[in-house]
Amino acid sequence: MTKKKGFLDVISENRFIHILLSILLGFLVGAVFLVIMNLSVSAAYGRLINSVTSLKGFSYVVVYSVPYIVVGLSVAFSFKTGVFNIGAEGQFVVGSMAAVCTGILAGNLPKPVLIPLCFLAAMAAGALWGIIVGVLKTKWGINEVLSMIMFNWIAFYLSNFIAGIPAIKNDGSAEATKNIADNASLLFSKEFIKSAGLAPTANWGFIIAIIATLLVWFIIEKTTLGFELKAVGSNKFAAEYGGINVNRSILTALAISGALAGLAGALQVMGMGKRISIFTSQEGFGFAGIVVALIGCSNPFGVFIAGLFYGALMYGGSKLNLEGVPTQLINVIVGTVVFFIAISVIFENLKRFKKAPKSGASAAGKEAGK
């Protein structure tokens, strides 16, 4: 006779329930902070929901979500193959700068040529940034997490240096690069945006994000390469015993992951920014990708939905000040969600904890009967 599963059993076995519960707890903690600040929970969350459910509001959400989806795919891909790509931030930065330089210096090329060229330049730069770290790890055993953190800062200062080169720097007083050529822009036409009632920055990036999601899923689930990468991620020693070149797999994973992060940078600058300002601090897109990958359970389709959710929080959160609510509340909610996802192993062990007292009582009974 099959025993009916209890609530704790369902929680401990279903990853989706872990994520959903973590999100609910995040909003609950946010509500507690609102009450402490003597602010209306219903007004704040009502504003958050209303700002993202209108057609124009949702189009903003889509625009905001594109870089988060693609950089989330980058991190999720590396997670699947056993590599923690904390360097997505640096790969994003060098990718965006490569796209900007291409869009400025080759601005006379026709649009069908220039846009793919910008994408290729960004992906090549991101892939190179990942491969360098991979070589350091596979050839000399240097810890990839430490290397990636350092390369994030190298990318940060390299971007600022390139932004100051006369051929790239803005001709005015702005501390930024020149705008990319119109031929490199992904924006929809002004007439279409106006007639459809979309956000002014609505662009083709979302289609690219969908294609990237499908490609990542296909590589991971339907190709020999994906099988090898997952095998290395599961157990590199068993994979090596099975004839898989582990070092080559690590380099391949970091190259593809870096290329995706670089593509995310290109989509951000070609779809919204059109130029790069000289940084005063890390932008955080790469680190947001880690959050998106966690919420999406490193599943490409889950990452796609998580990226939309994160984009909705970022855009909706920017409207909270209309209700007198600090926009930092969104950071509290996101941080809480990540915290509960990170400790979701507790939920996975609930079933075992629940059974432990029974086992203990049974053992005690046996001892007493001796």
Secondary structure, 3 states (H helix, E strand, C coil): CCCCCCHHHHHHHCHHHHHHHHHHHHHHHHHHHHHHCCCCHHHHHHHHHHHHHCHHHHHHHHHHHHHHHHHHHHHHHHHHCCCCCCCHHHHHHHHHHHHHHHHHHCCCCCHHHHHHHHHHHHHHHHHHHHHHHHHHHHHHCCCHHHHHHHHHHHHHHHHHHHHCCCCCECCCCCCEECCCCHHHCCECCHHHHHHHCCCCCCECHHHHHHHHHHHHHHHHHHCHHHHHHHHHHHCHHHHHHCCCCHHHHHHHHHHHHHHHHHHHHHHHHHHHHCCCECCCCCCCHHHHHHHHHHHCCCCHHHHHHHHHHHHHHHHHHCCHHHHCCCCCHHHHHHHHHHHHHHCCHHHHCHHHHHHHHHHHHHHHHHHHHC
